[in-house]
């Protein structure tokens, strides 16, 4: 009896020492978690919903991997890459040569670039706005410094739901890759945005503000569209063909404000990071791109 009691005490001590005993030789949740490969992924707010959807789906593909996703903007993701605190940075703009050099110097690893999909940057107005189309040149005069378009009537419409007739400009904060890309698409490198816009943190925020602001105009990824806003057809200039922001026009390269979506790995991807990127380029990974309103790659491949 005493021997049996001592054996039970010894067995209990072993279970405590090794994190708990599980039936049929299974590891406890704590032990399983400790064996997970954690992939840290940070950056673009445009891509954050897509990145989270990928991360959730990948747990079924590789139960031993955990992808931790956070936003903050493309600039935030690049800064984390430079500091060596993430495995993958999401960017809605291309990394700058200076940032590439800083990351390489700080970490000893050269960031590797992967295009994982495409996005049409849509121009949004309130659903009751009678405007249906706009040109890049007109957008430049709305958003650019010393711009000449400040009233809706200057665009040839009578906007009854906006009694002030004033165009309220909704924009993104300057650490956003969307901000960076939209400014360069409209204004090139020699002109800046005008002061006085309402600058928001996230892509979803832009659409939500336009939804409840009849006088507003804003820009965000086409995947954030709702039934309460209108996406305008866009042309390079008045008189040129106008194109809607949609999958086909992005693939045809006719929609004039479309861009690649990037992922940057810290150095050449290996192990679970490489497996994850390979899966993103697979048919399953690219189907999630299309499901969330972005444009998948024409040909699946691998990094």
N, C-alpha and C positions, 0 to 999 in steps of 0.2 A: 504493500500500500504506500509506504514511504517512498519507495523507488519510483512508483508511478507518479506520485505527486511532484517529485524532483524533476522527472522528465517533462511534465507539463510546464513547470517553471522555466526550464531550459528552452523549450519550444517557443514559449511566449517571448522570451528574451531575444531569440533569433528573429522572430517576426518583427519586433520593434526595431532591432538593429538594422534590418534590411528593408525598412519602409513598409512593412505590413505583409501578411500572407494572403494570397489570392487563391481561389479554388482552381483545380486543374492546371496548376503551374502558371496561371496568367499573371502578368505584372500588374501592380496597382496603378491607378491613374497617375500618381506622383511619379512612379518609375517610368511609365510610358512617356509622360511629358518631358522628363529629363533626357529621353533619347530622341526627342524631336529636333529636326533641323529648323532653326528659326531664320527666315529670310526677312530682312528689314527693307521696307519699300516706302518711299516718301516722295512728295513733290506736287505736281500739277493738280489744281482743283478741278480743271476740266476733265482730267482722267481719273479722279478719285473714285467715282461710282463704278467705272470700268475696272479699276484695279481691285476694288473690294469684291466685285462679282467674280473676277478671276481667282482671287484668293480663296473665296468660299468654295468655288467649284473644284479647286485644286486639292482641297482636303480629301475629296473622294478619290482623286487620282493617286495621291501620295499621302496616306494617313500619317506618315512619320514626319511630314513637313508642316510648318506653320508659317504663313505669310502675314506679317504685321504691316498694315497699310495706314498711312496718315497723309493728309494734304498739306496745305500751307502755301501752295504756289510753286511754280517751276523753280524760281530762285531759291526757295527754301530747300527743295530737293537737291539742287546743285550744291548749295552750301554744305549740306550733310554729306554729299559725296566727297567734297573737298576735305572735310574733316574726318572722313573715313568712318562715319557712324551709320552708314546704310550700305546694303548690298546692291540695291537698285534705286536709281532716281528716275521719277516720271517727269517728262518735260513736254510741254506743248510748243516749245521752241527749241532750236538747236543750241547746244552748248557753245559758249564763246571760247575762242582760242585761249584767252587769258585764264578762263575757268578750268579748261583742260590742263593747262600748264600747272596751275596751282594744285589741282587734285593729284597730278603725277608727282609733283615735288613733295607734297605733304604725306602721301601714302606709299610712294614708290610703285604705284600701280597706274597704268594708263587706262582711263575709262573707255569702255567699248560701246559704240552706238548701235542701237537696233530700232528700226522703224517697225512699229507694231500695229499700225492702222492709220486711218486718215480721218480728218474732221472738217466739215464745212462750218466756217464761222458765220453764223446767221446774224442778220440785222433784224431786231425785234421792235415792233410797235404794239400799242394796245389794240385789242381785237376790234374796237370800234373806230379806229383810225382809218379814214378812206384811202390813205396812201397804199399802193400795191407794189411799187418798184422804186428803185433809187440807184444812182450811179456812184462809183468810187469817187469821182470828182465832187459830187454833191456831198458825200460823206466827209470828204476832206474839208469842205467849207463849213460843215457843221461842227466837226471835232477839232479842227486845226486852229492853232493860234492865228489871230487876225482873220478868222473865218468870216465869210460874208452871209452865211445862212443862219439866222437866229429865230425865224418865225415859220410856222407851218404854211402860211399863205404864200411864202416865197417859193414853195415847191408846187404851187398851183392848185392847192386843195383848200377847201373850207372845212376846218376841223371843228365841228359844232360842240364836241365834248371837251374841247380845250378853249374856253372863253378867252384866256390870256393870249392865245396864239403863240406863246413862247415854246420853243423846243427845249425840253429838259434832257440834257445829255447824261446818260448812265454809262459809267465806264468801270474798269477794274483797277485795282491797286497796282502800283508800279513794279512789284515783285512778281507779277503774274506773267507767264509766258503768253497768255492770250492778249494782254495789254501790249506787250512788246511786239507781237506779230501784227495785230490790228493797226497799231500806230505806223509801223513800217510799210504795211500794205497800202495805207491811205496816203501817207506823207513822205515816204522815203526816209532818207537819213538827214535831211537838211531842215526839217521843220518839226515842231513839237506839238503836242496836244495843248489846247487852250485851257486856262485855269477856269474853275467854276463848275466842273462836272461833279456828279455824285459818284465817288469811287468806292466800289464794293469789293468785299473779300472773295466771294465765290461765284462760280458760274451760275449756280441755281439762284443765288441772291439777285442777280441782274434780271432774270426772267420774272421773278416774283415781284420786284419793284415795278417793272414795266406793266405787269398784270393790273396793278392797282393805281397806276399813274397815267391817265389818258394823254397827257402832254409829252410823255417820255419816248425816247428812242434809246436802244441799248444793243450790245453785241455779246454773243455767247455761243457755245457749241450748239449745233442743231439738235443734238440728243437731249437738250433741256427744254425743248418746245412743249407747250401745253395748249389746251383748247382756248385759253383765255388771252393768248397773244397771237400776233400775226408775224410770219417770217416774210420779209420782202424779197422779191426777185432783184438781182443785182447785175449791173452792167459796168464795164470799164468807164464808159462815159455816155452822156445822153446821145441817143441815135444809134448806139451799138446794141447788139442783141442782149436781152436780159435773160438771166438764168436763175432758176430756183435752187435753193440749197437742198440737194437730195443726193442719194447714193450714186445714181447714174451720172449726174452732171459732175460729181467729183471724180469718178473713174474716167470720164471723158475729158477731164481737165478743162471744162467749159465754165464751171462756176468759179468766179475770180478770187474768192477769199477762202481757199481750201489749203490745208497744211498737213504735214505728217505729224503723227504722235510718236514720241520717242521714249525709249527706255535706255538708260545708261547703267551698265554694270561697272563695279569697281574692279578694274582689271579684266582679264580674260575669264569668262564665267566657267566655273568648274562645279562638280558635285551637284547638290540639290538646286543651286542657282541656275546652272546650265539646264538641268532637267525641267525646271519651271519655265525658262525662256523657250525651250524646245516645245513644251506643251502649249504655250501662248501662240506659237506659230502653227500649231496643228489645226486641223479642221474644227475640232471642238473649241479650242481657244478663240479662233477667229469667228465662230458662230456667235460667241458672246459679244464681240465687237459690234456685229450687225444688230443683235438683239437690243443693245443699249442705244441705238441710234447713231452709231459711228459707221465708218466705212471700212470694211475688212480689206486685207491685202488681196490682190487679184490672184496671186499664186502662193499657196502655202509653202513654206520652206522651213529652215531651221537656222538658228544663229551660228 
